[in-house]
Structures are given as structure tokens and as C-alpha cells.
Amino acid sequence: MLGVLLFGLTNSMGLALAALGFSFVFGISGIANFAYGAFYLLGGFITYILLNSAGLPYWISAVISMVIVFFLGTFIYKAAIQRIRGAMLSEVIVTMGLGVTIIEVLRWSGYVKHNQYLPSFLPGSIMIGGIGIEYQRLVIVGIGAILFFLLWLLTRYTKIGLALRAMAQDELTALSLGINNDRIAMLAMGIGSLLAVVAALAIIPLGLLNIEGAYEILIFALAVGVLGGLGSTTGIIVGAFVLGYTQSIASTVLGPKWMMVVTFLAIVLVLLIKPSGIFGKQKELEERV
């Protein structure tokens, strides 16, 4: 029981961290960034190359990868998404196409192999109530809590953050007040891409750096967002904990292979019962009709 509680907590915070960047971009600009998994993989890949081939220290490699992916996210918005913004299906197709291209180019390059891994922030483990748990899992809990707190501070006590909130609440009103919506949406895309790298650096050390991880993280981000409500910070946290503990229980009772099944079932059930998610702000079907 204690094991389920502990691993459920760390799994939930990992899911919240994985979904944060995706939900942030959607909440600010309404863009469903399906290249999110590619940014996640690319951030881990760049860090690995700088660390092992260039011989740079880990933290310098991590910061460089964050900066590169941040500017890649802003460039993709400026070069592609800005032209089609507001046409959601086109946004999904373009971001998915770009994401798959990045992922498959990395696969084709042969640099991403099955035996690669990123080092943990804190190697080793600790015993809690007779249950062994890696320090890295506890680090994920800490990073997740810090990031949510920093974003809360950003969106309430800085000019840029207030502009982000204004656009998220009512873009037309924000425009009438002189806020450049494209610039804010581009910034949100960059921040969301950077958050994908942070998630990669925290989560990948628990496993391997591989291509499949890019697709898995996108599925988990979507599942948490759909469950809790895309664009809602509270929804992301609640959705992550509901899904995280459900996955932990399913893994303990039925086996690890059922974790992905539970994830897809959560998406289907929530879409059938409450399409906007638990704390979602999108209109329900009866309101749209």
C-alpha cells in the first residue's frame, strides 16, 4: 500500500511535469502543439550529445539544450503556425508533421540508440517505510512543485506574465489594450518548448533516451490535459494525480503493460462524460449546439 502511495505520488508529479508545457501553450494561445514530444526528445538528445561528445558539464549542456529548443519553438511559431493560427485542424496537422519529422530525422540519423541514458540529478535511492525509491523520483516532485510555483509568480507579478494571462482570458480585449497577440503566442510557444526539455531532463534518467519516449510523452500530456482540462493549471495537477494513481494501481494489480491501456481509457471516458475535462473552460456540446 505504501509503495502504491509513494510511486503514485512521484508518477503523478512526473505526469504533471510532462503535461505542463503542452497545457501552457494551449491555455495561452489555443494552439495544440503536437510537436511537443519532439521537443522533449530533442532536448534530451542535445543534452546527451553535448555531455558525451562535446564533453561539456551536465548543467551547461542542459541550459544550452533549453535555449536551443526555446528558440526552435519560437521559430516554428513564426515560420509556420502564425500563418494558420486559429484554424485548429491546420495547427494540429502542421505541428504533428513537424514533430514527426524531427523525431524520424533523429531516428534516421542513428544517434538515438537503445542503450543511451541521461544521468540523474541525484544518483542513488532512499528507503521510506521499507520501500526503496530513487532520489530522481523525489527530484521530479520538487522540480514539478517549483515550476508550478514559478509560473504562478510569473503570471501574477510580471508584465509579461500579466500579458500572458490577459491573452489567455480574452484575446480580443488584450488586443484592444495594445498587447501584441502574435508576440505573446510566440513567447508562450517558446516557454512551452523549454518546459518540454525540463520534463525530459527530469524524466528520461528513470529510463532510456529513445524514440518511443517522444510519442509516449505526447500521449501522457494529452491524457492529463483532457482529463483535467487543457489550459487549467489546477486541472493539470488534479488530472495528473487521478491518472498517476490510477496507473500505479493498474500496474500493481494488473501489470505494467496496463498503464498505457488505462491512459487511453481515461481519455475516452472523459471525452464521453465531460469533453472539456474536470476544470476545462471549453464549451460543452450542449452549449455549442
Secondary structure, 3 states (H helix, E strand, C coil): CHHHHHHHHHHHHHHHHHHHHHHHHHHHHCCCCCCHHHHHHHHHHHHHHHHHCCCCCHHHHHHHHHHHHHHHHHHHHHHHHHHHCCCHHHHHHHHHHHHHHHHHHHHHHCCCCCCCCCCCCCCCEEEECCEEEEHHHHHHHHHHHHHHHHHHHHHHHCHHHHHHHHHHHCHHHHHHCCCCHHHHHHHHHHHHHHHHHHHHHHHHHHCCCCCHHHHHHHHHHHHHHHHHCCCCHHHHHHHHHHHHHHHHHHHHHCCCCHHHHHHHHHHHHHHHHCCCCCCCCCCCHHHHC
